[in-house]
Amino acid sequence: MDTSNHRPSPHIAILMGTYNGEAYLSEQLDSIEQQHYHHWTLHVSDDSPTPGTQKLLKAYQQRWGATKLVIYQGKQQGFATNFMSLVRNTAIHSHYYAFADQDDRWHPEKLQRAVEQLALEEPNQPLLYTARTRLVDEQGQPTGYSALHTRPPAFQNALVQNIASGNTMVFNQAARDYLMRSPHGEDTGLHDWWCYLLVSGCGGRVIYDSTPSLDYRQHDHNLIGMKRGLKSLLSRFTHLWQGGHREQIERNLNALADHQDWLTPQHYACYQRYRDSRSGSPRQRLAGLWQARVYRQTWQGNLAMLVAALLNKG
């Protein structure tokens, strides 16, 4: 980080939710300790019903110091509640806030890349940084990369698709203010999608970094994994056909309904057109999608969205 102007580096509060994380947590904590960017504090909310994770965290806390690693008792109400409890914790103060999963492995430049890109933007507007990831197996061996998104992040995309992985997110205080003022996030089920949707909807700037800066570990105990391959396509089609994707979007829209006055005029019109498109005849549903200008990142995704609208499954 360039400190030639002698201004202090912005502080980052790292927000980590843990749950029975002993298997991979040490590797993640070590990768955080090895960051090139040093001006951070790690805040951990532990939901574990057994003491193993707390014991491991306290060992690192003893080594790092209680001001570098702060531990909270989680509410044991699921991962979204666990992360959002940290967002809303008024004892935590910082310039930027970064979500962290317990089983990933951060590349040394992760925080520095995020801060450098966020620093280029107007600081008083809500800012949200997200990035691509490298996928690794249980042993930490690379297996590929998450999808490369070529269309810009935007509210019109956030209404129908989440491209902002929580484990890559870094956001500023202006974005956090919106998240704290809203009672939602836990009830939507996917706190990262809610962050993308709310920040983009209120006129914030969402930055997508195509360079991966963390290893996203794929294993049987992932609460949410990066599904790939033929089995993944079949799983997603089944999820779509059973209405799971439609239910998720409905939760997002219901939460957003409480904050219509926060949306920019353009985004308010888009929200209303998209919500209206979810009812009526197949022709009306397709026309509503076109008028709302919503989009997914790939032509396959957009085709699936159109088919889902025709079948009233999207």
N, C-alpha and C positions, 0 to 999 in steps of 0.2 A: 504494500500500500504506500502510495507516495505521501511522505510527510514533510516534503521540502518547504511547505508553507507554514509549518510548525503548528497547524491546527490539530487538536487531538483526534484520533481515529474514532469513528462512531462505534458505540458499544452495541453488541449483539446479545440478546437474551435467547439462548437455545432452549426450546420447549420440547421436552421428550416425555412421551407416555410409555410406561413399561407394564408388562404383564408376564410373569414367569419367564423372564428374559435371560436367565443365566447362561444359556447355551452360546449366545453370540454377543452378549452385551459388552464383555471385556474388549472384544475386537473393535466394536463401535466406539467405546469410550477412548480407547487408545488412538483411534483415527481422529477423534475430536481434539485430543490433546496435541496431536501432531500438526494441527492446522497452521498454515503460514500466517494467518491472521489471528492475533493473540487476544484481542480486546473483546472477550466474551465471558459470559457466565452461563452455566448449564443448570436449568431448572427441570427437575424430574418429578412427575406425578406417578406414583407406583400403585397399580391396581392389583398387585399380586396377592392371592389368598395365603400363600406360604412365604416364609421369611427369606428364602434364598436370594431373591433379587435385592431386597433391602440390605442384606448382609454384604453383597457385592458392591452396591452403591456406597455404603458407608465406608468400605475399605478405600475406595477411590476418594471419597470425601475427606478422609483422614490424611490422605497423601496430598490432595490438591488444596485443601482448606475449605472451610464452610462458606466462604464468600465466593468461591469459584464453582462449587457444586452444592446446590440447595435441593433438599428432598422434601416432597410433600406426600401425604397420604391421599390416595385417590378415592373416588366415591364408589368405585366398583359398579359402574353403570354403563360400561362399554367404552370402546376406544374413542368414539367421537366426543363423549362427555369428558373423558380423561384429558384430551387435548384442549377442548374448549374451556375447561376449568383453569388451565394455565393461561389461555388468552385473556380470561376475565379476572385473573388474580391481580388485585390492585397493589399487592406488595411488589410486583415485578415492574421495573421501570427500565426502559432502554430506548435507543434510537431505532434499532431494527429487531425483528423477531424471526427466528428460524425454527421451523418444525424439524424434529429428528425422530426417526424410528429406532427401535432398540437393536435391530438385527442387520442394519446396513453397514457399509464401510465407506466413510467419506474420503475422497481424494484430498490431498493436502491443500489444494488451492480452492476448495469449494466455497468457503466463506469469503475469501478475497475476491473471487470472480463475481459473486453476488453483490458485494458492497461496491465494487468498481462500476458495475452496470447501473445499480440504483443511484449512485452518486451523480450520474449524468442527467438525471431527471429533476423536474421541479419538486423540491422536497415537501412542499405544503399540500400536494395532491396525494391521494391514496396510491401507493405503489405496491405491486406484488410481483416478485421474481419467481420463476419456475424454470426447470431445466429437464433436459433429456437424461436418461440414466443408462448405465451399463448393467446388464443383467448377469448375475452369477448364481451358481448352484449352491447347495448346502455347504460344500467344501470351499466356497469362495472362488471357484474357477469360472472365468468368463464364458457365457453362453450366447451372447449377442447384445443387442441394444433395444431400448424401447423405441416406439415409432418416432420417426422424424416428422414433425409437423411443419408443413410448408405454408399453410395459410395463417394469417395473423391471429393471435388470441383476441377475442372480442366478446361482448355481451351476446351477440347473435350466435356465436359458437357455444358460449357457456350455457345458453338455454337448453341445448340439445346434447352437449357432450362435455365431459371434463377432460381437459388436457393438462391440468395443473396437478401434478402428483404432490401430495402433502409432504412427503419426505424430502422434496427439493425446495419447498417454499421458503422465501424470506420476504417479509413485508415491513413497511414502515409504521410509524405511530399513527399517521392519518388513517391508514387502512385498519389498524387495530381499533381505533376509536369507533369506526362503523361496526366492527365485529363485536365490540363490547356493548354498544348501545342496543344491538339487536338481541332478542331473547332466543334466536334460532341458531342452528348449527348442530346441536345434539339431536334434535327431532328430525332433521333431514337425513340422518344416518351416515352421510359422507361429509365430514367437516371441510375437506379440501375442496370439494365441488362447490359447497356453499361459499367458501372464501373467494373462489374464482368468480362465481355468479354475482356476489354482492359487490365486490370491489370493481369489477368491470361495469356493472349496472349503474353505480353511483358516479360514474365518470372517471374512475381511477385508471391508472396505466398499468397494464399487465405486460411483463417482459418475459419472453420465452428464449431461453439460451439453448442452442442446438448442440453445445458441447457438454457431454456428460461429465459430472464432477462427483458422482458417488456410485458405489456398487450396490445395486438393489438385489438383495438375496431372495431367491425363490426356493421355498421349501414347503413341506406339507402343512406347517403350522401358520403360514401367512394368513392373516385375517383378510387381506386383499392382495392378490398377486397380479403380476403382469402376465395374463394368459396369452398363449401363443399356439399356433399350429391348428391342425384340423380339429382336434378335440376341443380346442378353445372356440372355434367357429361354431361347432355343434352346441357347445355349452351356451354361447351367447344367443344363438338362434332359439334354443329352448327357453332361455331367460326372457327373450323378447316375446316369444309366442305365449308364454305363461303370464305375461303382463308385468314382469318385474321391472323392466326399464320404464314402462309407462308409470308405474307406481312411484318410482324414484323421482321422475320428472314432476309428477303431481305433488310430491312432498316439497320439492324445490319451489314450485310455483305458489303453493299455499303459503309457504314461509315468506316468499317475496311479496305476496299480496299485502302484508303488513307494512311494507316499506315502499309502496308505489311513489310516495312523495319524495323519496330519496333518489329516484331514478332521474336521469337527464330526460328532457322532453323526447328526444329521439328514442331513447331506450324504453321509456314508458309506452310510446306508441308501438314499438316492437313487441314488448311484453303483452300488451292487450291483443294485438293481432295474432300472436302465437297462441295465447291462451284460448282465444275464440276459435282458432283453427282445430282445436282438439274436440270439437263437437260439430254436429251437422252432418251433411251428406259427404260421401267420399270426395266429390268434386269440391265442396266447400272447404274440406280439410286440406286438400292440395292447394287450393287458391290461397288459403290462409298462410300456409308455409311460404309460398312465394311472396306474399305481401309482407310477411314478417322478416324476410331475408335471412332466415336462420340457416346455418350450414354446419356440416361436419367436415373433418379434415381431408377425407379421401372421397373419390367418386363412389367407391363401394359403400362407404358410410352414408353418403347422401342417397344412394339408391335404396339402401336398407331403410332409411328414414322415410322415403316416399312410399315404399311397400308397407311399412308399419302404419303410415297415415291412412293408406287405402283400406287396410284391414282393421283400423282403429286399435292398433296395438302399440302405437308409439307415444 
